[in-house]
């Protein structure tokens, strides 16, 4: 344990704690390394131990002097903050500890090692079985079967590696996977296939249609609907007036069955050549729908997407089209 880390007695192994703090079991496990260092005196060990404590742990040992043996300080802290579960309960909890969804295999192994150390101190597992139980539970609780097969961990259960050796194997495999994923992403993005010219024309038409259909002008649609309704009302009134006049002009003879009035909506005539040429002059997109730059189209673009520039030029195109429609929308209602 780094002596800069301080224990948080109120935090368990599963809860999130600040980077400069550790849960008590992790702190207690790593303090053992300090106590087993024969090159340092008990006075130095006691001072380092007291310096690594935060409240409320430091409040319990305030009455101790720096000359107090570190074993006495640890005994007081254990009685206050160490788990009260016996070894069997801790071992059962250890066997039910599985890898979390967003947890790396190496982080899962370190979490298992902390729990197994606490179980070892409480007599739930023997020191000779430590490495075997650690590997066994890791293989059982890790969901990455590809990694387990790649490192042949099932075959190593009879002669298990130490915690340090197994942790190094996992971190090396994780780094190798991350590097390969980065190389693959870079290679696939660099070797993006180019599309043919025929396909480009289709995509241009599709993009223009999508641009027009996805960003219609609400005001222009409302105006068009109002205009169509007015035309239909005018045509209906004319047809009704014609039928009424014919009935009044006929002599009073014996009544006949009323002739049903059939409304016929005149189909729009094909546009003239001048109208087609005028329509073709309506502003169209001149920019790439991916990066927003001029001179190329989206299927040919290998630049980074620039949604803000595309949106800006889309608004400019819409304004030009609305201005063009305001000047050139001179169509009149059709007559029968």
Secondary structure, DSSP 8 states (H G I E B T S, - for coil): --TT-EEETT--TTS---TTEEEHHHHHHHHHHHHT-TTS-HHHHHHHHHHT--TTHHHHTTTS-TTS-HHHHHHHHHHHHS----HHHHHHHHHT----TT--HHHHHHHHHHHHHHHHHTTSS-GGGHHHHHHHHHHHH---HHHHHHTT-GGGSTT---HHHHHHHHHHHHHHHHHHHHHHHHHHHHT-----HHHHHHHHHHHHHHHHHHT--HHHHHHHHHHHHHHHHHHHHHHHHHHHHHHHHS---S------------------HHHHHHHHTS----B-TTT--BSS-GGG--S---HHHHHHHHHHHHHHHHHHHHHH--------
